[in-house]
Amino acid sequence: MHNLIVAGLDGTRARIPATETVATEYVYGKDVGRAVDLAATMARPKQIAFNIGSGAITPFEDVLAAVKALCPGLTYEVEPGEAAKTTISPLDISAAKRELGWEPRFTIATAFEDYLAELKAARAQQLPESVQIKGN
């Protein structure tokens, strides 16, 4: 996912292995972090293990559509090979909702939007190489 959004931002061509075009369940790292924080800081929940996911399987076409909405000039190629067949079901996140009060806040589209903003902010904070101080 990182390479796809970077290619969209930089105007380069993304190369996607065919094995990465399978429909799967995605969950944004910030949602995972929030779930871990809740589980670690609440007083003894009845359950101690939770599924943390989006609760839905997302087709690769939806991933591409989300990135293209943010980076309309995105170009990509899927490398030759056969995509794996989706054999997974979405995780049951009901215990996390019930015990932790957690559910994902980010959709695939809002996760990419947030990640792109974070990436742009990180790049803006970096000094150009011409003014960077070199180590001894």
N, C-alpha and C positions, 0 to 999 in steps of 0.2 A: 504494500500500500504506500509506503514511504516513497519508493521509486516512482510510482505513478503520479503522486502529487508533486514531487520535485520536477519531473519531466513537464508536467502541466505549467508549473510556475516558471521554469527556465526556458520553455519553448523548445525542448529537446524531444526526441522520439523515445517513448517508453518501450522497452522490450519486456514482454510478459511471458514467462514460461507457461506452456499449455496447462501444466499441472496446477497453476494458480488461478485458473478460470472456472473452477468448480464452485457451485453454489455452496455456501457454508454459513455458519453463524459467526457474526462479527460483534465484538463488544469493544468500546473505546477504553483506553487505559485509564482515563480519568474516572469513568464509571467503576472500573475495577478497584481503583485506589479508594474511592469513596466507600465501596462495599467492605474492603479490608479494614478501613478505619472504623466503620460502624461495628463490625464484628469484634474488633480488638478493644473497643472502648465501652461497649455496653455491658451491663451487668448480666452475667451468665444466661445467655439465651437457652431455651429448651433444647435447641439443636446446635451442634458445633461445626457442622459441615454444610456448605451451601453451594448451589450452582449459581454462578455469576455469568450471565450472558445477556443477549438481547431478547431471547425467547422466540426468535424467528430465524429462518434460513433466508439469506439474501442472495439472489442470483448475481452473477458477475456483471451482467448487463446493468443492474441497479448501481453497482459500485462505479462502473464507468460513467453512468449518467450523473451521479453525484459529483464526480471529479470534473466532468465536462461542464456542469452548471457553474462551477467556480473558475475553471480554466477552459474557456470555450475553444481555444486553439490547440487543445491536447491532441497529439498524434501518438499512435501506439501501433505495435505489431505484436501479434501472438506468435511466439516461436513454434516451429513445427513440433508436433508431438500430439499425443492423445490426452485430452483432459480426463481427469479421474471422474468417476461417476459419484454423484452425491448419494451417500447411503446413511447420512446422519439425520437425526431428528433434532429439533431445537431443545435446548435444555429447559427443564422445568424449574423456573425461578420462583415458584410460589412460596417456598420456605423462606427465601431471602426477603420477599415482600412481607410475609406474615411476621417473621421473627425480628428482622432488622429494620423494617419499614423502607427497604431498598427496592428500587427498580431503576432501570437505566434512564438517564436523562437525555442521552444523545442518541439520535438516529444516525444512520450511515451518512446522511447528508450533513447534519449539524456537526458530526464528529470531524468530517473532512473540513468543514468551514472553520472549526476551532483549530484544528491542526495546521491548516494553512496560515491562519493568523499567528499562531505560535512560531511557525517556521519563518514567516516574514519578520516578526519581532526579533527573533534570534539573529537573523541575518543583518538587520538594521543595527544591532548592537556590536557587530564585529567591525573592527577597524579594517580599512583597506590594507592590502598587503604592503603597499608602498610606505605606509606609516607605522606598520607593526614593528615592535622592538624585537630584534633577534636575540636569542640566548647566546651565551658565551660558549 
